[in-house]
Amino acid sequence: MPAGEASKDGARLFDLYAAALAAGLDRRGLVVALGGGVVGDLAGFAAATFLRGVRCVQAPTSLLAMVDSSVGGKTGINLPEGKNLVGAFHQPALVLADTDALRTLPRREFVSGLAEVVKYGAIRDAAFLDAIAADAPALLAGDAAAVARAVRRSCEIKAGVVAGDEREESGLRAVLNFGHTLGHAVESVAGYGTWLHGEAVAIGMAYAARLSVRLAGLGPEAAARLEGLLAALGLPGSAPGLSWAALRRAMGVDKKSAGRVPRFVLLEALGRARAGVEVPEALLEEVWHVGRQ
């Protein structure tokens, strides 16, 4: 299927159902999702819903998919109004993350995946953030050992969070959405594919860090450190040219919102996150404009 978030829609999903029927897939069979996060989300949702559920194997080939979307069982498709608004929890029977596959990944895609790596340190492990910063030159050079360390620790952190709250019922798993409230809006408003997912999440993390200084007790120096690390890895911190009104509407229909009021994951300190924070309306826009200066 064509690369990019635009392929993660209902039409492509029904194409997969038709292909599964034509291939004779039955409930003893399985779907293999070989590709990046878009392939994993779409194929995983097809597997979750075809014949009321068949097994799925996730074989991620992008860094972002290896450290994030292939782990945890979230699957889904996009609607025109927003990302991942239709989906299901469907744990894979196996995740095979072969880091050799990253050798042919376009550099922009690889760097995009580093945003999710940074996210794990920001929400759960400040020492991991230090390790990422120390390994930044090696990671950007594609050093196999540095990449393997980043993938392993990211998966450990995500698996630990998911094991404690598989279906986002207690609120623990929601901390994994750090940077995603604004990030998903950036992707949607700009048009899927304009910003890669990790790039949009990096923009969202920088924004959430600034909100955290105002509302959650994060020190300004810690926020600057996080934004500096994102920049050092080649990730963006802002999205010039996007309408605030359009972004605010998109955040209102995000699946994490309540009554069209967005809920944010904010940082009390590097390595310690708090989910479900409602931000005063005026502050939402003020911090957005501060970040664009």
LUMLUM-550948 format. One record per residue (C-alpha): residue in three letters; x, y, z; chain. Coordinates in Angstrom, 3 decimals, always signed. Each point is the difference from the previous one (the first is absolute). Layout:
REM residues N
{code=ala | px=X | py=Y | pz=Z | unit=A}
...
This chain:
REM residues 293
{code=met | px=+0.000 | py=+0.000 | pz=+0.000 | unit=A}
{code=pro | px=+1.195 | py=+3.604 | pz=-0.461 | unit=A}
{code=ala | px=+2.049 | py=+1.392 | pz=+2.873 | unit=A}
{code=gly | px=-1.411 | py=+2.636 | pz=+2.320 | unit=A}
{code=glu | px=-2.887 | py=+0.726 | pz=+2.346 | unit=A}
{code=ala | px=-2.349 | py=+0.640 | pz=-2.932 | unit=A}
{code=ser | px=-0.067 | py=-3.777 | pz=-0.588 | unit=A}
{code=lys | px=-1.323 | py=-0.693 | pz=+3.494 | unit=A}
{code=asp | px=-3.658 | py=+0.452 | pz=-0.884 | unit=A}
{code=gly | px=-3.251 | py=-1.900 | pz=-0.393 | unit=A}
{code=ala | px=+0.403 | py=-0.590 | pz=-3.724 | unit=A}
{code=arg | px=+3.381 | py=-1.700 | pz=+0.475 | unit=A}
{code=leu | px=-1.406 | py=-2.021 | pz=+2.897 | unit=A}
{code=phe | px=-2.767 | py=-1.413 | pz=-2.154 | unit=A}
{code=asp | px=+2.558 | py=-0.774 | pz=-2.699 | unit=A}
{code=leu | px=+1.780 | py=-2.149 | pz=+2.596 | unit=A}
{code=tyr | px=-3.226 | py=-1.782 | pz=+0.936 | unit=A}
{code=ala | px=-0.577 | py=-0.825 | pz=-3.666 | unit=A}
{code=ala | px=+3.566 | py=-1.240 | pz=-0.403 | unit=A}
{code=ala | px=-0.309 | py=-2.156 | pz=+3.121 | unit=A}
{code=leu | px=-3.178 | py=-1.611 | pz=-1.363 | unit=A}
{code=ala | px=+1.598 | py=-0.568 | pz=-3.394 | unit=A}
{code=ala | px=+3.002 | py=-1.638 | pz=+1.675 | unit=A}
{code=gly | px=-2.219 | py=-2.309 | pz=+2.041 | unit=A}
{code=leu | px=+1.116 | py=+1.353 | pz=+3.370 | unit=A}
{code=asp | px=-1.839 | py=-1.809 | pz=+2.792 | unit=A}
{code=arg | px=+0.081 | py=+0.269 | pz=+3.780 | unit=A}
{code=arg | px=+2.964 | py=-2.379 | pz=+0.222 | unit=A}
{code=gly | px=+2.085 | py=+2.278 | pz=-2.191 | unit=A}
{code=leu | px=+1.831 | py=+3.214 | pz=+0.775 | unit=A}
{code=val | px=+0.795 | py=+3.409 | pz=-1.414 | unit=A}
{code=val | px=+3.629 | py=+1.142 | pz=-0.212 | unit=A}
{code=ala | px=+0.499 | py=+3.769 | pz=+0.140 | unit=A}
{code=leu | px=+3.327 | py=+0.618 | pz=-1.739 | unit=A}
{code=gly | px=+0.770 | py=+3.701 | pz=-0.111 | unit=A}
{code=gly | px=-0.164 | py=+3.172 | pz=+2.049 | unit=A}
{code=gly | px=-2.602 | py=+1.300 | pz=+2.409 | unit=A}
{code=val | px=-2.673 | py=+0.645 | pz=-2.617 | unit=A}
{code=val | px=+0.220 | py=-3.585 | pz=-1.235 | unit=A}
{code=gly | px=-0.015 | py=-1.324 | pz=+3.558 | unit=A}
{code=asp | px=-3.011 | py=+2.049 | pz=+1.078 | unit=A}
{code=leu | px=-2.040 | py=-0.830 | pz=-3.095 | unit=A}
{code=ala | px=+0.904 | py=-3.683 | pz=-0.247 | unit=A}
{code=gly | px=-0.441 | py=-0.386 | pz=+3.760 | unit=A}
{code=phe | px=-3.491 | py=+1.497 | pz=-0.153 | unit=A}
{code=ala | px=-0.885 | py=-2.233 | pz=-2.949 | unit=A}
{code=ala | px=+1.172 | py=-2.996 | pz=+2.027 | unit=A}
{code=ala | px=-1.943 | py=+1.166 | pz=+3.062 | unit=A}
{code=thr | px=-3.274 | py=+0.253 | pz=-1.915 | unit=A}
{code=phe | px=+0.134 | py=-2.550 | pz=-2.832 | unit=A}
{code=leu | px=-2.071 | py=-3.054 | pz=+1.000 | unit=A}
{code=arg | px=-0.218 | py=+1.706 | pz=+3.439 | unit=A}
{code=gly | px=+3.728 | py=-0.355 | pz=+0.435 | unit=A}
{code=val | px=+2.930 | py=-1.965 | pz=-1.406 | unit=A}
{code=arg | px=+3.592 | py=-0.090 | pz=+1.205 | unit=A}
{code=cys | px=+2.425 | py=+2.704 | pz=-1.020 | unit=A}
{code=val | px=+3.793 | py=+0.104 | pz=-0.154 | unit=A}
{code=gln | px=+1.607 | py=+3.438 | pz=+0.068 | unit=A}
{code=ala | px=+3.273 | py=+0.185 | pz=-1.960 | unit=A}
{code=pro | px=+0.877 | py=+3.715 | pz=+0.228 | unit=A}
{code=thr | px=+2.541 | py=+1.393 | pz=-2.454 | unit=A}
{code=ser | px=+0.147 | py=+3.629 | pz=+1.195 | unit=A}
{code=leu | px=+1.515 | py=+1.262 | pz=+3.232 | unit=A}
{code=leu | px=-3.260 | py=+1.612 | pz=+1.068 | unit=A}
{code=ala | px=-1.903 | py=-3.247 | pz=-0.480 | unit=A}
{code=met | px=+2.660 | py=-2.031 | pz=+1.823 | unit=A}
{code=val | px=-0.039 | py=+2.158 | pz=+3.115 | unit=A}
{code=asp | px=-3.655 | py=+1.003 | pz=+0.071 | unit=A}
{code=ser | px=-2.857 | py=-1.067 | pz=-2.245 | unit=A}
{code=ser | px=+0.858 | py=-3.714 | pz=-0.274 | unit=A}
{code=val | px=+0.052 | py=-0.404 | pz=+3.792 | unit=A}
{code=gly | px=-3.127 | py=+0.188 | pz=+2.126 | unit=A}
{code=gly | px=-2.820 | py=-1.196 | pz=-2.246 | unit=A}
{code=lys | px=-1.488 | py=+3.301 | pz=-1.168 | unit=A}
{code=thr | px=-1.339 | py=-0.184 | pz=-3.551 | unit=A}
{code=gly | px=-2.147 | py=+2.343 | pz=-2.034 | unit=A}
{code=ile | px=-0.735 | py=+2.226 | pz=-2.951 | unit=A}
{code=asn | px=-0.405 | py=+3.740 | pz=-0.493 | unit=A}
{code=leu | px=-3.122 | py=+2.004 | pz=-0.762 | unit=A}
{code=pro | px=+0.069 | py=+3.322 | pz=-1.837 | unit=A}
{code=glu | px=-0.695 | py=+1.663 | pz=+3.356 | unit=A}
{code=gly | px=+3.009 | py=-1.488 | pz=+1.783 | unit=A}
{code=lys | px=+2.508 | py=-2.758 | pz=+0.559 | unit=A}
{code=asn | px=-0.793 | py=-3.471 | pz=+1.323 | unit=A}
{code=leu | px=-3.621 | py=+0.783 | pz=+0.808 | unit=A}
{code=val | px=-1.050 | py=-3.548 | pz=-0.958 | unit=A}
{code=gly | px=+1.964 | py=-2.904 | pz=+1.406 | unit=A}
{code=ala | px=+0.298 | py=-2.978 | pz=+2.316 | unit=A}
{code=phe | px=+2.388 | py=-1.483 | pz=+2.536 | unit=A}
{code=his | px=+1.429 | py=-3.146 | pz=-1.585 | unit=A}
{code=gln | px=+3.229 | py=-1.372 | pz=+1.450 | unit=A}
{code=pro | px=+2.368 | py=-1.525 | pz=-2.562 | unit=A}
{code=ala | px=+0.964 | py=-3.649 | pz=+0.278 | unit=A}
{code=leu | px=+3.603 | py=+1.046 | pz=-0.677 | unit=A}
{code=val | px=+2.016 | py=+3.172 | pz=-0.561 | unit=A}
{code=leu | px=+3.174 | py=-0.445 | pz=-2.028 | unit=A}
{code=ala | px=+2.134 | py=+3.155 | pz=+0.071 | unit=A}
{code=asp | px=+3.087 | py=-0.637 | pz=-2.139 | unit=A}
{code=thr | px=+2.108 | py=+3.147 | pz=+0.210 | unit=A}
{code=asp | px=+1.884 | py=-1.002 | pz=-3.170 | unit=A}
{code=ala | px=-3.135 | py=+1.146 | pz=-1.846 | unit=A}
{code=leu | px=+0.798 | py=+3.574 | pz=+1.023 | unit=A}
{code=arg | px=+3.101 | py=+0.127 | pz=-2.194 | unit=A}
{code=thr | px=-2.095 | py=+0.882 | pz=-3.050 | unit=A}
{code=leu | px=-2.412 | py=+2.339 | pz=+1.796 | unit=A}
{code=pro | px=+0.024 | py=+3.573 | pz=-1.360 | unit=A}
{code=arg | px=+1.774 | py=+2.314 | pz=+2.418 | unit=A}
{code=arg | px=-3.055 | py=+2.182 | pz=+0.569 | unit=A}
{code=glu | px=-2.046 | py=-3.081 | pz=+0.972 | unit=A}
{code=phe | px=+2.722 | py=-1.184 | pz=+2.364 | unit=A}
{code=val | px=+0.290 | py=+3.380 | pz=+1.700 | unit=A}
{code=ser | px=-3.780 | py=+0.134 | pz=+0.307 | unit=A}
{code=gly | px=+0.093 | py=-3.240 | pz=+1.975 | unit=A}
{code=leu | px=+2.456 | py=+1.491 | pz=+2.482 | unit=A}
{code=ala | px=-2.804 | py=+2.253 | pz=+1.276 | unit=A}
{code=glu | px=-1.766 | py=-2.994 | pz=+1.529 | unit=A}
{code=val | px=+3.292 | py=-1.159 | pz=+1.532 | unit=A}
{code=val | px=+0.368 | py=+3.402 | pz=+1.687 | unit=A}
{code=lys | px=-3.613 | py=-0.226 | pz=+1.173 | unit=A}
{code=tyr | px=+0.708 | py=-3.103 | pz=+2.084 | unit=A}
{code=gly | px=+2.818 | py=+1.691 | pz=+1.846 | unit=A}
{code=ala | px=-2.079 | py=+3.120 | pz=+0.535 | unit=A}
{code=ile | px=-2.918 | py=-1.846 | pz=+1.594 | unit=A}
{code=arg | px=+1.679 | py=-2.862 | pz=+1.892 | unit=A}
{code=asp | px=+3.800 | py=+0.002 | pz=+0.110 | unit=A}
{code=ala | px=+2.125 | py=+3.136 | pz=+0.296 | unit=A}
{code=ala | px=+3.162 | py=-2.122 | pz=-0.086 | unit=A}
{code=phe | px=-1.087 | py=-1.279 | pz=-3.415 | unit=A}
{code=leu | px=-0.218 | py=+3.613 | pz=-1.168 | unit=A}
{code=asp | px=+3.620 | py=+0.443 | pz=+1.091 | unit=A}
{code=ala | px=+0.945 | py=-3.136 | pz=-1.941 | unit=A}
{code=ile | px=-1.799 | py=+1.248 | pz=-3.120 | unit=A}
{code=ala | px=+1.827 | py=+3.310 | pz=+0.216 | unit=A}
{code=ala | px=+3.343 | py=-1.777 | pz=+0.408 | unit=A}
{code=asp | px=-0.790 | py=-2.335 | pz=-2.888 | unit=A}
{code=ala | px=-1.436 | py=+2.705 | pz=-2.285 | unit=A}
{code=pro | px=+2.960 | py=+0.131 | pz=-2.426 | unit=A}
{code=ala | px=+0.126 | py=-3.809 | pz=-0.189 | unit=A}
{code=leu | px=-3.762 | py=-0.265 | pz=-0.483 | unit=A}
{code=leu | px=+0.048 | py=+2.539 | pz=-2.815 | unit=A}
{code=ala | px=+2.873 | py=-1.905 | pz=-1.596 | unit=A}
{code=gly | px=-2.039 | py=-3.217 | pz=+0.120 | unit=A}
{code=asp | px=+2.356 | py=-1.770 | pz=+2.410 | unit=A}
{code=ala | px=-1.451 | py=-3.488 | pz=+0.449 | unit=A}
{code=ala | px=+0.759 | py=-0.302 | pz=+3.718 | unit=A}
{code=ala | px=-1.418 | py=+3.424 | pz=+0.847 | unit=A}
{code=val | px=-3.150 | py=-0.673 | pz=-2.012 | unit=A}
{code=ala | px=-0.462 | py=-3.398 | pz=+1.653 | unit=A}
{code=arg | px=+0.315 | py=+1.571 | pz=+3.467 | unit=A}
{code=ala | px=-2.587 | py=+2.638 | pz=-0.864 | unit=A}
{code=val | px=-2.464 | py=-2.529 | pz=-1.440 | unit=A}
{code=arg | px=+0.397 | py=-2.422 | pz=+2.910 | unit=A}
{code=arg | px=-0.489 | py=+2.574 | pz=+2.748 | unit=A}
{code=ser | px=-2.921 | py=+1.665 | pz=-1.799 | unit=A}
{code=cys | px=-1.777 | py=-3.345 | pz=-0.334 | unit=A}
{code=glu | px=+0.686 | py=-0.835 | pz=+3.646 | unit=A}
{code=ile | px=-1.562 | py=+3.260 | pz=+1.129 | unit=A}
{code=lys | px=-3.037 | py=-0.292 | pz=-2.247 | unit=A}
{code=ala | px=-0.613 | py=-3.652 | pz=+0.860 | unit=A}
{code=gly | px=+0.193 | py=+0.822 | pz=+3.694 | unit=A}
{code=val | px=-2.580 | py=+2.773 | pz=-0.316 | unit=A}
{code=val | px=-2.332 | py=-2.076 | pz=-2.192 | unit=A}
{code=ala | px=+0.180 | py=-2.985 | pz=+2.357 | unit=A}
{code=gly | px=-1.399 | py=+2.197 | pz=+2.751 | unit=A}
{code=asp | px=-2.853 | py=+1.457 | pz=-2.056 | unit=A}
{code=glu | px=-0.552 | py=-1.893 | pz=-3.247 | unit=A}
{code=arg | px=-3.232 | py=+1.753 | pz=-1.016 | unit=A}
{code=glu | px=+0.566 | py=+3.482 | pz=+1.461 | unit=A}
{code=glu | px=-2.454 | py=-0.584 | pz=+2.820 | unit=A}
{code=ser | px=+2.040 | py=+1.143 | pz=+3.010 | unit=A}
{code=gly | px=+1.666 | py=+2.958 | pz=-1.679 | unit=A}
{code=leu | px=+3.531 | py=-1.404 | pz=+0.251 | unit=A}
{code=arg | px=+0.300 | py=-0.753 | pz=-3.701 | unit=A}
{code=ala | px=-1.126 | py=+3.506 | pz=-0.880 | unit=A}
{code=val | px=+3.478 | py=+1.338 | pz=+0.866 | unit=A}
{code=leu | px=+1.144 | py=-1.542 | pz=-3.291 | unit=A}
{code=asn | px=-1.945 | py=+2.780 | pz=-1.735 | unit=A}
{code=phe | px=+2.532 | py=+2.653 | pz=+1.029 | unit=A}
{code=gly | px=+0.292 | py=+2.359 | pz=-2.957 | unit=A}
{code=his | px=-2.817 | py=-1.661 | pz=-1.911 | unit=A}
{code=thr | px=-2.909 | py=+2.323 | pz=+0.801 | unit=A}
{code=leu | px=+1.451 | py=+2.843 | pz=-2.034 | unit=A}
{code=gly | px=+2.037 | py=-2.367 | pz=-2.178 | unit=A}
{code=his | px=-3.042 | py=-1.728 | pz=-1.454 | unit=A}
{code=ala | px=-1.607 | py=+3.388 | pz=-0.637 | unit=A}
{code=val | px=+3.097 | py=+1.184 | pz=-1.872 | unit=A}
{code=glu | px=-0.101 | py=-3.082 | pz=-2.229 | unit=A}
{code=ser | px=-3.692 | py=+0.402 | pz=-0.726 | unit=A}
{code=val | px=-0.053 | py=+3.752 | pz=-0.607 | unit=A}
{code=ala | px=+3.159 | py=+0.067 | pz=-2.122 | unit=A}
{code=gly | px=-1.239 | py=-2.959 | pz=-2.068 | unit=A}
{code=tyr | px=+1.203 | py=-3.532 | pz=+0.626 | unit=A}
{code=gly | px=+3.525 | py=-0.398 | pz=-1.262 | unit=A}
{code=thr | px=+1.032 | py=+3.645 | pz=+0.308 | unit=A}
{code=trp | px=+1.442 | py=-0.740 | pz=+3.416 | unit=A}
{code=leu | px=+1.115 | py=-3.524 | pz=+0.874 | unit=A}
{code=his | px=-1.518 | py=-1.399 | pz=+3.178 | unit=A}
{code=gly | px=+3.188 | py=+0.292 | pz=+2.036 | unit=A}
{code=glu | px=+0.582 | py=+3.550 | pz=-1.199 | unit=A}
{code=ala | px=-3.517 | py=+0.971 | pz=+1.074 | unit=A}
{code=val | px=+0.485 | py=-1.718 | pz=+3.363 | unit=A}
{code=ala | px=+3.260 | py=+1.928 | pz=+0.499 | unit=A}
{code=ile | px=-1.904 | py=+3.245 | pz=-0.601 | unit=A}
{code=gly | px=-2.633 | py=-1.214 | pz=+2.471 | unit=A}
{code=met | px=+2.606 | py=-0.904 | pz=+2.626 | unit=A}
{code=ala | px=+1.643 | py=+3.418 | pz=-0.218 | unit=A}
{code=tyr | px=-3.443 | py=+1.598 | pz=+0.416 | unit=A}
{code=ala | px=-0.910 | py=-2.305 | pz=+2.905 | unit=A}
{code=ala | px=+3.334 | py=+0.742 | pz=+1.687 | unit=A}
{code=arg | px=-0.784 | py=+3.729 | pz=-0.071 | unit=A}
{code=leu | px=-3.472 | py=-0.701 | pz=+1.401 | unit=A}
{code=ser | px=+1.643 | py=-2.157 | pz=+2.680 | unit=A}
{code=val | px=+2.081 | py=+2.940 | pz=+1.200 | unit=A}
{code=arg | px=-3.179 | py=+2.029 | pz=+0.464 | unit=A}
{code=leu | px=-2.223 | py=-2.699 | pz=+1.505 | unit=A}
{code=ala | px=+1.852 | py=-3.095 | pz=+1.214 | unit=A}
{code=gly | px=+3.131 | py=+1.257 | pz=+1.724 | unit=A}
{code=leu | px=+2.557 | py=-0.900 | pz=-2.669 | unit=A}
{code=gly | px=+3.042 | py=+2.235 | pz=+0.311 | unit=A}
{code=pro | px=+0.696 | py=+2.358 | pz=-2.910 | unit=A}
{code=glu | px=+3.507 | py=-1.434 | pz=-0.301 | unit=A}
{code=ala | px=-1.408 | py=-3.520 | pz=-0.278 | unit=A}
{code=ala | px=-2.404 | py=+1.093 | pz=-2.741 | unit=A}
{code=ala | px=+2.871 | py=+1.685 | pz=-1.829 | unit=A}
{code=arg | px=+2.067 | py=-3.168 | pz=+0.350 | unit=A}
{code=leu | px=-2.746 | py=-2.082 | pz=-1.568 | unit=A}
{code=glu | px=-0.489 | py=+2.443 | pz=-2.862 | unit=A}
{code=gly | px=+3.760 | py=+0.137 | pz=-0.489 | unit=A}
{code=leu | px=+0.233 | py=-3.770 | pz=-0.285 | unit=A}
{code=leu | px=-2.757 | py=-0.066 | pz=-2.604 | unit=A}
{code=ala | px=+1.826 | py=+2.678 | pz=-1.988 | unit=A}
{code=ala | px=+3.326 | py=-1.845 | pz=+0.312 | unit=A}
{code=leu | px=-1.647 | py=-3.059 | pz=-1.536 | unit=A}
{code=gly | px=-1.266 | py=+2.068 | pz=-2.922 | unit=A}
{code=leu | px=-3.634 | py=+0.106 | pz=+1.103 | unit=A}
{code=pro | px=-2.248 | py=+3.079 | pz=-0.338 | unit=A}
{code=gly | px=-1.325 | py=+1.996 | pz=+2.932 | unit=A}
{code=ser | px=-2.699 | py=+1.991 | pz=-1.773 | unit=A}
{code=ala | px=-2.290 | py=-0.109 | pz=-3.025 | unit=A}
{code=pro | px=-0.072 | py=+3.438 | pz=-1.644 | unit=A}
{code=gly | px=-2.924 | py=+0.960 | pz=-2.166 | unit=A}
{code=leu | px=-2.716 | py=-2.098 | pz=+1.640 | unit=A}
{code=ser | px=-3.197 | py=+1.657 | pz=+1.173 | unit=A}
{code=trp | px=-0.467 | py=-0.094 | pz=+3.760 | unit=A}
{code=ala | px=-3.786 | py=-0.149 | pz=-0.437 | unit=A}
{code=ala | px=+0.324 | py=-3.089 | pz=-2.207 | unit=A}
{code=leu | px=+2.408 | py=-1.650 | pz=+2.428 | unit=A}
{code=arg | px=-2.337 | py=+0.689 | pz=+2.915 | unit=A}
{code=arg | px=-2.947 | py=-1.543 | pz=-1.869 | unit=A}
{code=ala | px=+2.073 | py=-3.085 | pz=-0.807 | unit=A}
{code=met | px=+1.076 | py=-0.401 | pz=+3.630 | unit=A}
{code=gly | px=-3.659 | py=+0.164 | pz=+1.015 | unit=A}
{code=val | px=-0.881 | py=-3.144 | pz=-1.965 | unit=A}
{code=asp | px=+3.098 | py=-1.905 | pz=+1.084 | unit=A}
{code=lys | px=-0.924 | py=-3.252 | pz=+1.717 | unit=A}
{code=lys | px=+1.677 | py=+1.180 | pz=+3.203 | unit=A}
{code=ser | px=-2.254 | py=+3.053 | pz=+0.282 | unit=A}
{code=ala | px=-3.109 | py=+0.185 | pz=+2.175 | unit=A}
{code=gly | px=-2.901 | py=+2.184 | pz=-1.106 | unit=A}
{code=arg | px=+2.307 | py=+1.436 | pz=-2.698 | unit=A}
{code=val | px=+2.395 | py=+1.158 | pz=+2.726 | unit=A}
{code=pro | px=+3.464 | py=-1.432 | pz=-0.678 | unit=A}
{code=arg | px=+1.835 | py=-1.856 | pz=+2.750 | unit=A}
{code=phe | px=+3.782 | py=+0.181 | pz=+0.145 | unit=A}
{code=val | px=+2.836 | py=-2.084 | pz=+1.367 | unit=A}
{code=leu | px=+2.293 | py=+2.414 | pz=+1.836 | unit=A}
{code=leu | px=+3.334 | py=-0.488 | pz=+1.744 | unit=A}
{code=glu | px=+0.468 | py=+0.635 | pz=+3.711 | unit=A}
{code=ala | px=+3.696 | py=-0.716 | pz=-0.562 | unit=A}
{code=leu | px=+2.033 | py=-1.734 | pz=-2.664 | unit=A}
{code=gly | px=-0.913 | py=-3.665 | pz=+0.374 | unit=A}
{code=arg | px=-3.271 | py=+0.667 | pz=+1.854 | unit=A}
{code=ala | px=-3.238 | py=+0.696 | pz=-1.889 | unit=A}
{code=arg | px=-3.596 | py=+0.783 | pz=+0.924 | unit=A}
{code=ala | px=-2.846 | py=-0.819 | pz=-2.384 | unit=A}
{code=gly | px=-3.456 | py=+1.490 | pz=-0.461 | unit=A}
{code=val | px=+0.876 | py=+3.637 | pz=+0.686 | unit=A}
{code=glu | px=-2.527 | py=+2.601 | pz=-1.168 | unit=A}
{code=val | px=+1.689 | py=+3.239 | pz=-1.034 | unit=A}
{code=pro | px=-1.720 | py=+3.410 | pz=+0.252 | unit=A}
{code=glu | px=-1.155 | py=+1.075 | pz=-3.443 | unit=A}
{code=ala | px=+1.939 | py=+3.253 | pz=-0.077 | unit=A}
{code=leu | px=+3.208 | py=-1.763 | pz=+0.974 | unit=A}
{code=leu | px=-0.352 | py=-2.505 | pz=-2.841 | unit=A}
{code=glu | px=+0.239 | py=+2.738 | pz=-2.607 | unit=A}
{code=glu | px=+2.501 | py=+2.141 | pz=+1.889 | unit=A}
{code=val | px=+2.543 | py=-2.809 | pz=+0.284 | unit=A}
{code=trp | px=-0.477 | py=-0.933 | pz=-3.650 | unit=A}
{code=his | px=+0.891 | py=+3.515 | pz=-1.104 | unit=A}
{code=val | px=+2.938 | py=+0.197 | pz=+2.438 | unit=A}
{code=gly | px=+1.430 | py=-3.148 | pz=-1.566 | unit=A}
{code=arg | px=-0.115 | py=+1.535 | pz=-3.481 | unit=A}
{code=gln | px=+2.062 | py=+3.056 | pz=+0.935 | unit=A}
